[in-house]
Amino acid sequence: MIEFLTQHAPFDRMAPQHLEFLAKRLKLGFYPRGEAVADPDSGPARRFYIIKQGRVRGETASRGPAEEGAWELVAGECFPVGALLARRPVHTVHRAVEDTFCYELDRDDFDQLLAASPVFHDFCSRRMANLLDQALTGMQGALATQVSHDAPFSAALGTLLRRTPVTCRPDIPLRAALETMSAERVGSIVVVDEARRPLGIFTLHDLLSRICARGVDIDTPIAQVMTPDPESLPPSAPAFEAAVLMARRGFSHVCVVDHGRLVGVVSERDLFSLQRVGLVNLTRAIVRAPDIAALARHGQDVHQLIDQMLAQGVAVEQLTQIITMLNDHLARRVIQLELDREGREVIPFTWLAFGSEGRREQTLKTDQDNGILFRVPEGSTADAARARLLPLARRINEGLAAIGFPLCKGNIMASNPACCLSAEEWRARFADWIDQGGPEELLKSSIFFDLRALHGDRGPVEELRSFLLARVSENRRFQRQLAENALRNTPPLGLVRDFVTVSSGEHRNAIDLKLKGTLPMVDGTRLMALAHGVGETNTPARLRALADAAVVTSDEAAAWNDAFAFVTLLRMRRHRQQASRGLPLDNYVDPDTLNGLDRRILKEAFRQARKLQTRIALDYQL
């Protein structure tokens, strides 16, 4: 029995004496197929069950086993924790799907174990959070190993090359070489021949020691002041060799040469800065980036930074907000670069972020959802102002695409005239959606309600938000339509298998973690926030605010937040796996590829999403 228990959470982490206490008091019960194990009509729950063999399905008394999305428990899972803690009956009938054996613990013994074992108490009192902690710990261990393995000292030099090396011919004047180094913002330039064989290298250190200190004419050919025959290593050499070579010879750059041809340069700074991409340094580099190409390179650093933060145990909510913050910096820098290029006075505008960026919930896969809000200049019209802003908006959208944010397939972008509106036009558009919009129209427009200002004056956006919150809270018809839309995507809990997966096509046997996982929680939380005047746009922040306002309980908010965090974690893990292989990013995962713990938590997360949807269905009688 103990061997079985230690294969499943939370028993695998309980102290030996507590595990022994449990094992001595468990009794084995048998339930033939179709028999109810626990029933709402049986009064307050009296036993704690651990499934040893078989399956148990949860079904409502009113709809029975045919209810769409009914959930199942399998070997190693336990129930009904919530009912035991609250001294209440179970909410659903727990029925054996097949001949099933369960270990059973009387409530008095359950209470004693709860008081004695911190691990068991933590699991029962915050079950979703406890399981999520275990999943994060496992991921951190795997990532810590990979981060260590991929650290520069063991990585091949070829994997560390971040840009095409800056080169020149041996006969150019030193002045021209320095101008090139300044323009490219590099600390070295390699002198090559026609076949790109490295002949020499010149660094900023050489500028100080050989040129300034000796008064050398800067029109001198660079061949006369370079360091000839620079040290080089092949792309396959481990970075450790480069570090040792630099330390031994007292220089800070090594050429990477493949079959005699220069393919890159690795500096001391590259070796040690890649050991840990710093958030502050990366932010500073983005803000100071001179062009779109530099921003694209910095955008790739975000992936490595997130790997490191996952390995360090950073919470999922914090990770998504860090990603969003860095993406905000990238977007603002693109906007500023295009404004600098404009060459004429620009009508003041606010750049709007919608969707996941508006909610500060971006993962590594994100496209563009943006718009512009402007005030009409005195003596002009909205159409005239829009005509002046749209070409700029197009260049900004294209610049964002160039650095890794794909153009929105639905054309929800500032360069679309329908998304480049005056403050009055935005107000009228929201009023039309709220007062007259149909379900399909609202389905397409829901992400607009997650708006926030990313660049420019935030005042008009806050005025618009106050307007729409007041308008929504007064319109029950609109709320009901949002509720109907929020119930469209049901979590994929299956009757026959644990999960309902895609039945055909490219993603056969997989689950769309965004469409079926996070979106039901995002939509449901948005509805409750708008209906109760909550101005937050971030899903976890909305849930906390709803709990503070007593719209939902703190336990509900915590469980839904944890569920949302875990599905987001799976999406991020999927994205980093695909990115490391150079594959396009998507949100699909085959549940059969998940380990037992992850499958269990995913099922629990989907159950929590169903509870949120059930709450909405009851509130709006749907």
N, C-alpha and C positions, 0 to 999 in steps of 0.2 A: 504493500500500500504506500509506504513512504517513498519507494522508488517511483511510483506513478505520480505522487504529489509533486515531487521535486522536478518533474518535467514541465510544470505549468506554473504560471504566475497566479498569485503572489507567493505560493508555497515554496517556490524555488529559492526565495531569499529570506525565508523565515529562520529564526534561530532553532537549533536542534531540539531544545527543550519544548519550544512551542509547537514544533512539528510533531513531536512525540505526543504531546497533550492532545493534539487534533486527531492523530491516527488512532489513539486508544479509545476515542469517543465516537468515531464514525461508525455508522451501521450501513449495511448494503441493502438497498431497496430495489425491487424489480417492478417495471411498469410495462405491460404489454402494449403493443401498437394501438394507438387511439385512446389510451387511458390518460386522464388528466392527472398531472403530477401536483399542480397547484392551481387553485381556482379562486376567483374573486368572491364567490359565494361561501367560501369555507371560513371566513372570518380572518382576523389578523394572522399573518404568517407565523408558523411555529417551527419551521425547519429551514436549515441552510443546506442546499443541494450542490454537489459537485458531480458532474456527469462523468461516469467511468467508461461507459460504452453506449453507443446509440446516439439519438438525436432528439432534441426537445424543441418544439415550435411554439412561438408566442402568437396568440390570436385573440382578437377581441370577441367578446361574447355576442355582440350584435352582428358582426359580419362573418365570423367563422374563419376556417382555414383558407378560404378562397380569397381572402383579402389581399389586394395587390401589395406586394412588397413585404409580406409577413416575414419575420426574422426567425432564424434557427440558432440553437446552441448545440455545440458538439463536445466531444470528449475533452475534459480539462476545464471547461467553462463552468461557472457557478451562478447561482441565483437563489432567492430574490433578495439581494442585498438591501435595496432601497426600502422594501416592505418591512424587513426585519428591523432596520434602524428606526423607521418611523412608527413601528408597532401598528401597521395597517395591513389590510388585505392586499394581495397583488392586484395590479390593474388589468392584467391579461391572463387568459387561460394558458397555462404551460402544459402542452400535450405531447406525449411521446409519439414521434413520427414513425418509429420502428421499435421493436423490443429494446428496452433501454434499462441500464443499470445505473443507479445513482448512489454515491456515498451521501449519507444524511447526518446532519448534526443538529441536535436539539437547540432551541433558542437560548436556554440558560447556558449551555456550553459555548454557544456562539458568543454570548455576552462576555463570558470569562476570557475567551481567547481574544476578543476585541480589546479588553482591558489589559491583557498581559503582553500582547505582541504589537510593538509599534509598527512593524511592517504590515501586519494584517489590518490594523486600525487605519493606517494611511491608505491602504488599498480600498477598504470599504467606505471610508469617509470622503475620499476624492478619487473614485475608481478610474475615471477617464484620465485625470491628471497623473495618477500613479502609473498607469500603463504607458502614457505618453513619455513620462520620465524614463521608463525602461527602454523605450524605443530610441529616445535621444541618446541615452548612454551607449547603446549598441552602435548607433551611427557615429557617435563621437570617437569610439574606439577604432572603428574601421577607417574613418577619415584621418585620425591622428597617425595611424600607420601609413596611410597613403601620403599624407603631407610630409611625413618624415622620409618616406621612400622617394618622393618627388623633389625633396629639398635639393638645392643646387649642387651640393657636394657629391651626391650620388647620381644626379641626372646627367644625361649626355649633353655635351655643349650645344649640339644642334637643336635641342629642345628649348634652349634659353635664348636663342636669337630672336630679337623682337623687331628688327627693322633691317632694311638693306643697308650695308655699310656705306659710309660717306667716303668717297675716294677722289683722287685727282691724279693728273699726269705729273711726271717728275720735272717738267720744264716750266710749270706755271709759277708766277711770282708768289712769294709767301703772302703778300697782301691779299691776293685772290683766294688763297687757301683759307686764310683767317676769315674772310668774308663768307666763304662757304660754311665753315664751322659755325659761325654766328647765326647764319640763316637757318641751319639745320639743328641748332641748339645741341651740339655734341662737343665732347671734350677731346676728340681725336679725329684725325683724318689719315687714311691709308694711301700711300703713294703706290700706284699699280702701273703695269705696262699694258700693252694692247690686249694681252690675253688674260688680264686681271690677275696676274701673278703679283703678290705683294713685294715691292722693292724696299719700302721703308714705312715708317709711321711717325707722325708728328702730333704731339699732345699739348694741352694748355700748360702742363708742367715744363715742357720744352720751351714754350714761349717766354716763361719767366726766367728760366735758367740760362738759355742760350741766346735769346734775342734781346730782351729788355736789359738783362744784366751786362751784356757785352756790346750793346749799341749796334747790333747788326741791322743793316738796311732792310726794310720790309719788302723791297722789290727784288731781293735776292731770290734766285730759283730755289724752290723748296727742296730739291734734291741735295742742296749744299748744307741744309740744316736739319734734315730728317734723321731719325735713327734708322740706319740701314739694316737690312736682313732681320726684320722683326720676328720675335718668337711666334710660333704657330702650332696649333694642334688640330687634329681632324675632328669633324662633327661628332664622331662616335666616342671621343675621349670623355671620361667623366670629368665633371667640373672640379672635382678634387685635384686633378692634375694641374688645371689652370691656376687654382688657388696656391698650390705648392710652388709652381713656377713663378708666380708673381712675388711670393714671399721670398723665394731664394734669390731672384734676380733684382728685386727692388723696383719693379715697374707695375703699372696698374692696368695694362691692356694686353690681351692676347688675341692674335688673329686666328680665325677659324677657317681652315683651308681644306677644300675637298678636291683631291687629285690635282693639286697645284693651283687651283683657282680660289680666290678669296670669296667666301660666302657670308662672312660676318665678323664682328668684333665683340668680344666679351670683356667687360671692365670689372674691376674690383667692386664697384658699386653694384653692378648687375648681380654678381654672385651673392653678395650679402643682403642686398635689398630684397631679392626674390625669396630669401629665407622667410620673410614675413612682409606681406604687402600691408603697409600702414594705412589706416583709414584717413588720418590727417594728411599724410603725404599724397595719397591718391586724390583726395579732394583738392588739395592745393594745385596738384598737377593739372587737374581738369579745369579749374578756374583760370589757370594761366595758359592753357593750351593755345598755341598760335594759329591752328587751323583745324579743319575737319579731319584730316588724316591723323593728326595727333590725338584728337578726341576718340577716334575709332580704336586706336591702340589702347588708350586708357580704359575704354569700355570693356576690353578683354580682361583687364586687371580685376574687374569687379568679380568675375567668376572665381579667380584664385582667392580673392579676399573672402568670399562667402564660404569657400571650402575651409579656410583657416578658422573662420568664426564658428562654423558648425563643429569643427574639431575642438574648439575651445568651450563649447557648451552654451553659446549665445542662443537665447530663446527665439522661437520661430517668429513671433510678432516683431521682435527687435530686428531680426534679419530682414524681413520684408520691408520694414521702415528704413533700414540702412540702404537696401537696394534702391528703394524709391528716392531716398535723399541723394544718392549718387546719380541716379537717372535724372533727378531734378537739376543737379549741377550740370550734367551733360547737356540737357535741353536748354538751360539758361545760357550756357556758353555758345551753343549753336545760334540761339536768338541774338546774342550780343554780337557775334561775328557777322551775322547778316545785317544787323543794324549798322555796324561799322562800315559795311560795304555799300550801304544804301546811298550815301552821298547827298542826301537831301533831308529836309526836316520831315520826320515821320509823325503821323497823327498818333497821339498817345493811346495806347491800348493795353489791355490786360490779357495775357495768355492764359487760357483755361485748360485745366486737366480734368478729364472725365474718367469713368470706369475705374480700373484697378489703380491707376496712377492717382486719380482723384481720391481714392480711398487709402492711399499709401499701402497698398497690398501687392506690389509687383513682385513677381518671381523673375527668374532669368529669362523666361519667355514672355515677351510683351510686345504688342504693336502700339500704334499711335491712336489715341482717342483724345483729341484736343480741339480747341476753338478759340475765338477772339471775341472779347467784349470791348467796345469802344464808345466814347462819347462823341456825338456829332459836333464838329467845330461850328462856332457861331457863323451864320451866313451860309452854311453848306447843308447838304442832305446826307442821309444815311447811305444812299446808293453811291454818291460821289466819294464819301469816305471809304466805303467798302472797295470801290474800284481802285483806290490808291493802296489799300492794305493787302489785297489778294495776291499780287505778285510777290510781295515780301513773304506772305504766309506760305506760298508755294515753295519758295527757296528754303524756308525754315523746315517745312515738311520733308523736302528732298534731302536737306542736310541731316535731319534726324534719321532718315532711312539709310544714309551713307554710313552712319556710325553704329548701326545695328538695331534700329527701331523700325520694323517694316511699316510700309504705308497701310492704313486701315482698309480692309477689303470692303467695309461698309461705307467708306468715305466720310467717316466722322472725324474730319480734320479741318483745321483752320482755313485751309485753302479752298474748302467747299463754301460757296456763298451762304449756304444754309447754316453754317457754323461760324460765320463771321458777321456778327450782329451788333447793333447798338444796344445800350442798356435797356432802352425802351422796347426794342424788338425782342430781346431775350425775355423780358418780363411778359410781353404779350404771348410769346411762344409757350412759356410755362403755364400761363393762365389758360391757354387753349387746350393744352394737354390735360390739365387738371379739371377743367370745367366741361370739356366736350370730347376729349380723346376716347377712342375705342380701345378694346383690349389689345388688338394687334399693334396699333400705333403705340400704345404705352409699353408693350413688350420691347419694341425697338428703341424707345426713348428712355428706358429706365436708367441707363448708365449716366444720362445727363444730370440726374438728381444727386450724383456723387461729386458734383463739381467743386473745384477749389482753384484759387489763383496761384499760378506758378511764376509769373513774371509780370511786373507792372503794378498798378494801383489796386490794392485789395479791397478798398472801400466799396466800389460798385458791386463786387461779388458778394460781400457780406449783406449789402442791401437787398440783392436779389435772393439770397438764401432766406433772409428774414421774411421776405414777401412770400416765397413758396411754402415755407413752413406754416405760416398763418393760413394760407389758402388751402393747403392739404388738410390741416386739422379740422377745417370746417366742412370738408366735402367727403361724406361717407361713401358716396357712389364711387368716387375715385379710389378711395382706400380699398373698397371691395374688388375693384378691377385689378388693382395691384396684388391683392390677395389671391385672386384667381390665377394670375400669372406666376406668382410665387409658388403655387402648388403644381405647376406644369411638370417640373423636373423632379420626379420622385427618386429618392436614394435607391440604388440598385440592390436591394436585399431580396434574395430569391426564395422561392418555396421549395424547390428541389435541390438546388445547390446553395451555397452560402451567398453567392452574388449573381445578379443578372448581368451578363456580359454582352458585348456586341456580337451578333450572330453571324455576320458575314463581312467580307471586304478586307481592307488593309489591316484593320484593327480588330479582327475576329478574336473572340475570347478575352477581350480587354475591357476596361472600364475607363470612361472619360472622367478623370478626377476633377476637372473643372466644371463640366456641365452637370454631372451627377453628384459631385461631392461638395465643392465650395459654393457653387452658384445657388443651390437651395438655401444655404445659410445666409449668403449675402443678400438674396432677394427678400427673405423673411425678415431679416434684421433691418434692412432699409425701410420696409413697410412700417414696422413698429416704431422706428425712429421718426419717420416723417409724420406718422399719425399722432405722435405724442410730443411733437415739437423739439426733438433732440437734434441739435445742429451739427453733431459730429458726423464725419463721413466714413471714418475707419470702422470696420465691422467689430473688432474687439472693443474699441472705445464706445461704439454705439451700445453694445450689450452692457458694458459697465454703467453707462449713463442710464439705461433702462432699468437696471437693478437699483441704482441710486434713487430713481424716481418711483420705485416700487411697482413698476409695470410688469417686471418679471422678478422671480426670486434670485437671490445671489447664487444659490446652488444651480439654478437653471442657467444663469449667465456664465458661470464658471464651466459647467459641463459643455455648453455650446461653444464657448471659446476654445476649450481643449480639443473638441472635435474638429473645429475649423483649423486649429493649429496643426493637428496631425495630418489631415488631408493636404494642407499646404506643404508640410514637411515632405510628404511622399512626392508631391509635384516637384519640389526643389531637388530632391534626390534623383528623380527621373531626369530632370533637366541637366544636372551636372554630369550624370552618367552619359547622356547623349552628347553633351558638349565635349567631354573628354575623348569621345570617339569621332568627333567631327561630324556628327549626325544632326539633321534638323531637329529642333525641339518640339515636342508635343506633350499632351497631358494624359496619354493613355498608359495604363499599367495592367499587365496580366496578373490577376490575383494569385494564380498558381505559382508565380515566381516569387511571391512574398514568403517570408518565414512565418512560422506559426504565430509568433507574437504580433507581427505586423498585420496579419490577417485578422487576428482577434481584435486588435485596436481599430482596424478599419471598419469591421462590422459594428463595433460599439459607436464609432463616429457616425456611421450612417444611421444607426438607431437614434442617436441624439438629433440628427438632422430631421428625422421623421417626427420626433417629439416636438421640435420647433414648428414643423408644418402642421402637426395636429393642433397645436396651440392656435395657429392662425386660422385653421379650418373651424375651430370652435368659436373663436372671436367673431368671425364673419359668417358663421352658419353655412359653411360650404361643404 
